[in-house]
Amino acid sequence: MFIGNQQIQQYFDNLIKSENLSHAYLFYGPQGVGKKLLAFKISELITGPAAGNPDLKVIDKEKDEIHIADIRELKNFIHLTPFGKYKIAIINNVHNLGHDASNALLKILEEPPGKSILFLISHLPKMLFPTVISRCQPVRFKPIKEQEIFNRLTEAWKVKKDVAETCSKLSNGSLGLAMELADNFAGFQKNISLLNKLVKADFKERFDAAKKISASPEDLRKMAGDWFVWSSSLAGKKLAKEILHLNGILSKPQFNHRLALENFLVRL
């Protein structure tokens, strides 16, 4: 069930009933608030279930660049005659478009086929070409209310109330983040306890911890992510800014992650 941003859902229900849909929409807003979920729901209402649907194409690259070859395939797809009313394309994380791919997509948006609808989805819309944005109808998704997230966690996911309360408060309006925290809450608590311990540790203990933690890049990224979520809830934002900088370095494989962690821990 879709929660939060119900006015957007009602808006599209009305558009579908009146058959007054535009050729392209940009769904933007925080992560984990249902942008992709609603795009799939709209597609299902128009063309049927996603599985094996010949009128639906999805491009979904979380970190990898969307290349011009992806957009060329998309162009070929939407120019085909639909089996139903429309050809629908969903491009998640559209901010990952490469330069050439952005230009190719722009040409599609400038001359859209008559029976096609594109849903572009992004939590970083400022990374898109302004010309791409200008040729879409923007739809802004807002953070989900804390109480709605709490209710979903306790009622649908059967999360304990004390855990659900903490996760909903830390989620910053993102149901996706709240669900992720609840799913591994014990690990989250362990990571935050370690950070609090390192704040009080001497330099030798900090360097020893950095060596151990950085042995697993995946665990290090998860730990730093948990640290940022927790630090963002604090009154002072200095620690959150330091951890955000650390996360930025950890996202780039060409950098020395252990050295970045050591530098962060020295500044604690």
C-alpha positions in Angstrom: 0.0 0.0 0.0 1.2 3.5 -0.9 1.6 5.9 2.0 2.4 9.6 2.1 1.9 12.0 -0.8 -1.7 10.8 -1.3 -2.5 14.0 -3.2 -0.1 12.9 -5.9 -1.7 9.5 -6.1 -5.2 11.1 -6.4 -3.9 13.5 -9.0 -2.8 10.7 -11.3 -6.0 8.7 -10.6 -7.9 11.6 -12.0 -5.6 12.0 -15.0 -5.9 8.3 -15.8 -9.7 8.5 -15.6 -9.9 11.6 -17.8 -7.2 10.2 -20.2 -5.3 13.4 -19.9 -1.8 12.2 -19.2 1.3 14.1 -20.4 4.1 12.5 -22.3 6.8 12.9 -19.5 6.9 13.4 -15.8 9.8 14.1 -13.4 9.2 12.5 -10.0 11.7 14.1 -7.6 12.1 14.3 -3.8 13.9 12.4 -1.0 14.8 8.8 -1.3 12.5 6.2 0.1 9.2 8.2 -0.3 7.5 6.1 -3.0 8.5 7.8 -6.2 9.4 4.5 -8.1 6.5 2.6 -6.4 4.0 5.1 -7.6 5.4 5.1 -11.2 5.0 1.3 -11.3 1.5 1.6 -9.8 0.5 4.1 -12.5 2.0 1.9 -15.2 0.1 -1.1 -13.9 -3.2 0.8 -14.0 -2.5 1.8 -17.6 -0.8 -1.3 -19.1 -1.2 -4.1 -16.5 1.3 -5.9 -14.2 5.0 -5.2 -14.7 6.2 -8.8 -15.0 6.5 -9.7 -18.7 4.7 -6.5 -19.8 5.6 -5.8 -23.4 4.5 -2.1 -23.0 6.8 -1.4 -20.1 10.6 -0.7 -20.1 12.6 0.0 -17.0 16.0 1.5 -16.7 17.2 1.3 -13.1 20.9 1.9 -12.3 21.6 2.8 -8.7 25.2 3.8 -9.1 26.3 2.9 -12.7 26.1 5.5 -15.4 23.1 5.4 -17.8 24.8 5.2 -21.2 23.6 6.4 -24.6 23.1 2.7 -25.6 20.4 2.5 -22.9 18.6 5.5 -24.3 18.8 4.2 -27.9 17.2 1.0 -26.7 14.5 3.2 -25.0 14.0 5.1 -28.2 13.5 2.0 -30.2 11.1 0.7 -27.6 8.7 3.7 -27.3 8.5 4.0 -31.1 6.9 0.6 -31.3 3.2 0.3 -31.5 1.8 -0.4 -28.0 -0.1 -3.6 -27.4 -2.4 -1.6 -25.2 -2.9 2.2 -24.9 0.6 3.3 -24.2 4.3 2.4 -24.2 5.6 3.4 -20.7 9.2 3.9 -19.7 10.5 4.3 -16.1 14.0 5.7 -15.7 15.0 5.4 -12.0 18.0 7.4 -10.8 17.8 9.5 -14.0 20.5 11.8 -12.5 23.0 9.0 -13.5 22.6 9.9 -17.2 25.9 10.4 -19.0 26.3 13.5 -21.1 25.6 11.8 -24.4 22.7 9.9 -22.9 21.2 13.2 -21.6 21.3 14.7 -25.1 19.7 11.5 -26.6 17.0 11.6 -24.0 16.4 15.3 -24.6 15.7 14.5 -28.3 13.1 11.9 -27.3 11.4 14.5 -25.0 11.4 17.1 -27.7 9.7 14.8 -30.2 7.8 12.3 -28.1 5.8 9.5 -29.8 2.1 10.0 -29.5 1.4 6.8 -27.5 4.2 6.9 -24.9 4.7 8.1 -21.3 8.1 8.6 -19.6 8.5 8.7 -15.8 11.9 10.1 -14.8 12.8 9.5 -11.1 15.5 11.3 -9.1 16.4 12.4 -5.6 19.1 14.6 -7.2 17.3 16.6 -9.9 19.8 19.4 -9.9 22.2 17.0 -11.6 19.9 16.9 -14.7 20.2 19.1 -17.7 17.8 22.1 -17.2 16.5 21.4 -20.8 15.6 17.8 -19.7 13.7 19.1 -16.7 11.9 21.8 -18.7 10.4 19.2 -21.0 8.8 17.2 -18.2 6.0 17.9 -15.8 7.7 18.1 -12.4 6.0 16.2 -9.5 7.6 16.9 -6.1 7.4 14.2 -3.4 7.6 15.3 0.2 8.9 13.4 3.2 6.4 11.1 4.7 5.0 12.0 8.2 6.7 10.3 11.1 3.4 8.9 12.4 2.6 7.3 9.0 6.0 5.6 9.0 5.6 4.4 12.6 2.1 3.0 11.7 3.5 1.2 8.7 6.4 -0.4 10.6 4.2 -1.6 13.5 1.1 -2.7 11.6 2.5 -4.0 8.3 6.0 -5.1 9.3 5.2 -6.0 12.9 8.2 -4.0 14.2 8.3 -3.6 18.0 7.0 -0.2 19.0 10.2 1.1 20.6 12.3 0.1 17.6 9.7 1.6 15.2 9.7 4.8 17.2 13.4 5.2 16.9 13.5 4.2 13.2 10.7 6.6 12.2 12.4 9.5 14.1 15.7 8.8 12.4 14.2 8.2 8.9 13.9 11.9 8.0 10.6 11.1 6.3 11.9 8.2 4.3 10.0 5.0 4.7 12.7 3.1 2.8 15.3 4.2 5.3 13.1 3.4 8.2 12.5 -0.1 6.9 16.2 -0.6 6.3 17.0 0.5 9.9 14.3 -1.8 11.4 15.5 -4.7 9.3 19.0 -4.5 10.9 18.4 -2.6 14.1 20.8 -4.6 16.2 23.6 -4.0 13.7 22.7 -0.3 13.7 22.9 -0.1 17.5 26.2 -1.9 17.4 27.7 0.6 14.9 26.5 3.6 16.9 27.9 2.1 20.1 31.3 1.7 18.4 31.3 5.3 17.3 30.5 6.5 20.8 33.3 4.3 22.1 35.8 5.7 19.5 35.0 9.2 20.6 36.4 8.4 24.0 39.3 6.2 22.8 43.0 7.2 22.5 44.7 7.5 19.1 46.1 4.0 19.2 42.7 2.4 19.7 41.3 4.6 16.9 43.9 3.5 14.4 43.6 -0.2 15.5 39.8 0.1 14.9 40.3 1.8 11.5 42.6 -1.1 10.4 40.0 -3.7 11.5 36.9 -1.8 10.1 38.5 -1.0 6.7 39.3 -4.6 6.0 35.8 -5.0 4.6 34.8 -2.1 2.3 31.2 -3.1 2.3 31.0 -3.2 6.1 32.8 0.2 6.3 30.3 1.9 4.0 27.4 0.4 5.9 28.8 1.5 9.2 29.6 5.1 7.9 26.0 5.2 6.6 24.6 4.3 10.0 26.8 6.9 11.6 25.5 9.6 9.3 21.9 8.7 9.9 22.4 8.9 13.7 24.5 12.0 13.6 22.0 13.8 11.5 19.5 13.6 14.4 21.8 15.5 16.7 21.4 19.2 17.5 24.9 20.0 16.4 25.7 19.3 12.7 29.5 19.3 12.8 29.8 15.5 13.2 27.2 14.9 10.5 29.2 17.1 8.1 32.4 15.2 8.9 30.7 11.8 8.3 29.1 13.1 5.1 32.5 14.0 3.9 33.8 10.5 4.8 30.9 8.9 3.0 31.7 10.9 -0.1 35.3 9.5 -0.1 34.1 6.0 0.6 31.9 6.1 -2.5 35.0 6.5 -4.7 37.0 3.3 -5.1 40.1 5.2 -6.3 40.7 6.7 -2.8 42.4 5.1 0.2 39.4 4.3 2.4 41.5 3.3 5.4 43.4 6.6 5.4 40.1 8.5 5.0 38.7 6.7 8.1 41.8 7.3 10.1 41.7 11.0 9.2 38.0 11.1 10.3 38.8 9.4 13.6 41.7 11.7 14.4 39.3 14.7 14.1 36.6 13.2 16.4 
